[in-house]
Every structure is written in structure tokens, then in C-alpha cells.
Amino acid sequence: MTYDTQTNREWWAQRWVDVLESFGWIRRLERARNYAREGNVLEIRFNQSKVQALVQGTAPEPYRVSLSLDPFDAEQWQYVIESLSERAIFSAKLLAGEMPQNIEEVFTANGLSLFPLTKFDIHSKCSCPDQANPCKHIGAVYYLLGDRFSEDPFVLFQLRGRTKNQIIAELRQLRSSQTDEDAVDLPEALALPQTDLKHFWDYDEQLEPSLVVITPPPSSETVIDLLGAMPLKSESSSTASQAAQLTLEHLQSIYAQVSQQAVMTAMTTGNLEG
């Protein structure tokens, strides 16, 4: 396993790395990052909310690394999931496998933190003789976990005590019950009538002539003006700018002609009907 050094990783994976580096472990983590890049982490697996890994060091046998965060208890998770279910965008993103941008607010509002607040929130040990913690083997696992988080944000929740299946099941159940509660049976008098969509816009009655006023648009702006500059590609910026301007002017003239013709047609039709 090698560490992904890309800078455009998912925000929650980068947040994990930033939090670790904020604990004053910069020098230790520099060597750990190299270990991760060189593929010294042979295996990472999860045993419920704990991480267990094998990291190849200088010894013939790989060192054993274990890592965990303090898991939230059942009551704390209940508060979090209820809060998530109340915000539709959070539920939708999580059910789609994405991490909502402001999800930390949900945990903070319930007196919790999704990411470690201090270095004491992370419990780790390694079978190597190095007394420092984190050693380079533990640090390498930290970085590889960031890549796991990027691939599957629910891994971060698992470290706090809830698996992906548990969270999705509870969210769906809560969202379903909320939808049922919000549904209201309308009285028969207020029930919506059956609508024939084919004739929805038909109107057979004679319009009052004084209420129908046909005028040109109040502004010469068209949808082309509102959209702004056209992103045309070219070998040079000056050529692209010139091509964009000519295209814009041509489309503006077409829109002006169409608008004028539409007004004339409407006025002619109105006179014939009158």
C-alpha cells in the first residue's frame, strides 16, 4: 500500500492529515510519510472500531500497529443521527456515499467531535522498539487511513463506533418516519382535482381585450447577455477573445431579430382576432 500524495483529495481526508500535523508531530510524520509512500504499510484491516496494520520496518518481520479513537456511545450516536436526519442535504449526501461539507457542525452541536481534538484522543501502539509515539510505523498508518477516508468516508464513522450499514439503516428509518409524520390527509373538499395534462394550458373563454397588452421587452438584454463571456478555446488568448466577441455579437443579433418578429406576430394575431 502506498500513500496518495495528490493535493486534491477529498476534504475530509485532508482534514484528517491537517489535524494530525497540528499536534506538533511534523518531524516524526515526515519520516512516516516516506514510509507510506514507499509502500511499507503491508496491510490495514478493521476490527470493529479498531484499526490493525502490518508495517514493514528494518526487522525481517513486519511490526504490528493498532490504532483507535474513543467511540461514541449509543446515546451519543442517536443524537447525531437524529440531527443528521433533520437536515435533508446531509442525509442525501451520506446516502450517496459523500461527506457533507459542514458535517462537523452536527457533532459539535451535540458536544462531540468527529475528528480528534487533541493527540490524546488517538490511542495507538506499535510492536517496534521505538519509544516515541507516534513512531514512523504508526505515522505511516495515519497517512494511509487518510486515503481510506477519501475512498469511503464511512470509515471515519466506523472509528467512532458506527458502521456504514448501521448509519444508513438508521438514517433511512428516521427519514421514513419523518415523512410519514409530515403527510397530512386532506379533507375531501380540499382534495386536488384530477388534471388532464394534455389540455392544462388550454383556455376556451374569450379574453378581455383591455387586459391583453403586447409590448416589446423593457430591456434590450437577452439571455446571452446574462450568461456573460463565452469560454471559447483557442491557441492564444487574444484570438479566443476576438472569436468570443464576434460569436456573442452574432447571437445577440439573432436574439434581437427573433424578439422583434415575435412581437410583430403577436400583434398581427391580436388584430386578426379582434
C-alpha positions in Angstrom: 0.0 0.0 0.0 1.3 3.4 -1.0 0.3 6.8 0.2 -1.5 9.0 -2.3 0.3 12.4 -2.4 -2.3 14.1 -4.5 -3.3 17.6 -3.2 -6.9 17.4 -4.4 -8.0 14.6 -2.1 -11.4 14.8 -0.5 -11.7 17.5 2.1 -12.4 15.1 5.0 -9.2 13.1 4.2 -7.2 16.3 4.1 -8.8 17.4 7.3 -7.6 14.2 9.0 -4.0 14.8 7.8 -4.2 18.5 8.9 -5.4 17.6 12.3 -2.6 15.1 12.8 0.1 17.6 11.7 -1.4 20.2 14.0 -0.4 18.1 17.1 3.3 19.1 16.7 4.4 15.8 15.1 5.8 17.4 11.9 9.3 15.8 12.1 8.1 12.4 13.1 5.4 12.4 10.4 7.9 13.4 7.7 9.6 10.0 8.0 6.2 8.3 8.4 5.1 9.9 5.1 8.1 8.5 3.3 7.2 5.0 4.8 3.7 5.4 3.5 4.9 6.5 0.0 7.3 3.6 -0.2 4.6 1.0 0.4 5.9 -0.1 3.8 2.3 -0.5 5.1 1.5 -4.1 4.1 -2.0 -4.4 5.5 -4.7 -2.4 7.1 -7.8 -4.0 8.5 -10.6 -3.1 10.8 -11.7 -5.0 13.9 -15.0 -3.2 14.7 -13.9 0.3 15.7 -10.1 -0.5 15.9 -7.5 -0.4 13.2 -4.9 -3.1 13.0 -2.0 -2.9 10.5 1.3 -4.6 9.5 4.2 -2.2 8.7 7.5 -3.4 7.3 10.4 -1.8 9.2 14.1 -2.7 9.3 13.4 -6.0 11.0 12.6 -9.1 8.9 9.2 -9.4 10.4 6.7 -6.5 10.0 5.7 -4.6 13.0 2.1 -4.7 14.3 0.3 -1.4 14.7 -3.0 -0.9 16.5 -5.0 2.4 16.5 -8.3 3.6 17.8 -10.3 6.7 18.6 -12.7 7.0 21.6 -16.0 5.6 20.2 -19.3 7.4 20.9 -21.8 5.5 22.9 -25.3 4.5 21.7 -27.0 7.6 23.1 -24.5 10.0 21.6 -24.9 8.3 18.2 -28.7 8.6 18.5 -28.4 12.3 18.9 -26.0 12.6 16.0 -28.1 10.6 13.6 -31.3 12.4 14.6 -29.6 15.7 13.9 -28.4 14.4 10.5 -31.8 13.1 9.6 -33.3 16.6 10.2 -31.1 18.1 7.5 -32.1 16.7 4.2 -28.9 17.6 2.4 -26.8 15.8 5.0 -28.9 12.6 4.7 -28.8 12.8 0.9 -25.1 13.2 0.7 -24.4 10.4 3.2 -26.8 8.0 1.5 -24.9 8.8 -1.7 -21.5 8.0 -0.1 -20.4 11.6 0.3 -19.3 13.6 3.4 -21.3 16.8 3.8 -19.1 19.9 3.9 -20.4 21.2 7.3 -21.0 17.8 9.0 -18.7 18.7 11.9 -21.4 21.2 13.0 -23.7 18.3 13.7 -21.2 16.7 16.1 -20.2 20.0 17.7 -23.9 20.8 18.4 -24.1 17.5 20.3 -20.9 18.2 22.3 -18.8 15.8 20.2 -16.0 16.0 17.7 -15.8 13.8 14.6 -12.1 14.4 14.2 -9.6 14.1 17.2 -9.4 17.3 19.2 -6.0 16.5 20.8 -3.3 13.9 20.4 -4.7 12.2 23.5 -7.9 11.3 21.6 -5.9 8.8 19.5 -4.8 5.6 21.1 -2.0 3.8 19.2 0.8 1.4 19.8 3.4 -0.4 17.8 5.5 -3.6 18.4 8.7 -1.8 17.3 11.3 -0.9 19.9 10.9 2.9 19.3 9.6 4.5 22.5 8.3 7.6 20.6 4.6 7.7 19.8 3.8 8.1 17.0 6.7 6.2 15.6 7.2 6.2 11.9 5.2 2.9 11.6 2.2 4.4 13.4 2.5 7.6 11.4 2.5 5.7 8.1 -0.8 4.1 9.1 -2.2 7.6 9.9 -1.5 8.7 6.3 -2.9 5.5 4.7 -6.0 5.9 6.8 -6.5 9.4 5.1 -6.6 7.6 1.8 -9.1 5.1 3.1 -11.3 8.0 4.3 -11.1 9.5 0.9 -12.3 6.3 -0.7 -15.0 5.7 1.9 -16.0 8.5 4.3 -17.9 6.0 6.5 -14.5 4.5 7.7 -14.2 7.7 9.8 -17.6 7.0 11.4 -16.5 3.4 12.0 -13.6 4.6 14.1 -16.2 6.4 16.2 -18.3 3.2 16.7 -20.8 3.1 13.8 -20.5 1.1 10.6 -21.8 2.3 7.2 -24.7 -0.1 7.2 -25.8 0.9 10.7 -25.8 4.6 9.8 -27.6 4.2 6.5 -30.2 1.9 8.1 -30.9 4.3 11.0 -31.0 7.4 8.6 -33.4 5.7 6.3 -35.6 4.6 9.2 -35.7 8.1 10.7 -36.3 9.8 7.3 -39.1 7.4 6.6 -40.8 8.0 9.9 -40.5 11.8 9.5 -42.0 11.6 6.0 -45.0 9.6 7.4 -45.5 12.2 10.2 -45.4 15.1 7.7 -48.0 13.5 5.5 -51.4 15.0 6.1 -54.7 13.6 4.8 -56.6 16.5 3.1 -60.4 16.7 3.6 -62.4 15.7 0.7 -63.4 19.3 -0.1 -59.7 20.2 -0.4 -58.6 17.2 -2.4 -56.8 18.2 -5.6 -58.9 17.6 -8.8 -57.8 15.2 -11.5 -55.9 17.2 -14.1 -55.6 16.4 -17.8 -52.1 17.4 -18.6 -52.6 17.4 -22.4 -55.1 20.3 -22.0 -53.6 22.0 -19.0 -52.8 25.2 -20.8 -56.0 25.4 -22.9 -58.3 28.3 -22.3 -61.6 28.4 -24.3 -63.0 31.6 -23.0 -62.7 34.9 -24.8 -60.1 37.2 -23.3 -60.9 40.7 -22.3 -59.1 42.9 -25.0 -58.3 45.6 -22.5 -56.3 43.1 -20.4 -54.1 41.9 -23.2 -51.2 44.3 -23.8 -48.4 43.4 -26.3 -45.3 45.4 -25.9 -41.6 45.0 -26.7 -39.4 43.7 -23.8 -38.5 46.5 -21.3 -34.8 45.9 -21.8 -32.6 45.0 -24.8 -30.8 42.4 -22.7 -31.1 38.8 -23.8 -30.2 35.5 -22.1 -26.8 35.8 -23.9 -26.0 39.0 -22.0 -26.9 37.4 -18.7 -24.7 34.4 -19.3 -21.6 36.6 -19.7 -18.4 35.9 -21.7 -18.3 32.8 -23.8 -15.5 30.3 -22.8 -14.1 29.6 -26.3 -10.8 27.7 -26.5 -8.0 28.9 -28.8 -4.2 28.7 -29.1 -3.9 32.3 -28.0 -6.0 34.4 -25.5 -6.3 37.3 -28.0 -7.8 35.0 -30.7 -10.2 33.4 -28.2 -11.3 36.8 -27.0 -11.9 38.1 -30.6 -13.8 34.9 -31.5 -15.9 35.1 -28.4 -16.8 38.7 -29.1 -17.8 38.0 -32.7 -19.9 35.0 -31.7 -21.6 37.0 -29.0 -22.5 39.8 -31.3 -23.9 37.4 -33.9 -26.1 35.6 -31.3 -27.2 38.9 -30.0 -28.4 40.0 -33.4 -30.3 36.7 -33.8 -32.0 37.1 -30.5 -33.0 40.7 -31.3 -34.5 39.6 -34.7 -36.4 36.8 -33.0 -37.7 39.0 -30.3 -38.9 41.6 -32.8 -40.5 39.0 -35.0 -42.3 37.5 -32.0 -43.8 40.9 -31.0 -44.9 41.6 -34.6 -46.5 38.1 -34.9 -48.4 38.6 -31.6 -49.7 42.0 -32.6 -50.8 40.7 -36.0 -52.5 37.7 -34.5 -54.2 40.0 -32.0 -55.5 42.3 -34.7 -56.9 39.4 -36.7 -58.7 38.0 -33.7 -60.1 41.4 -32.8 
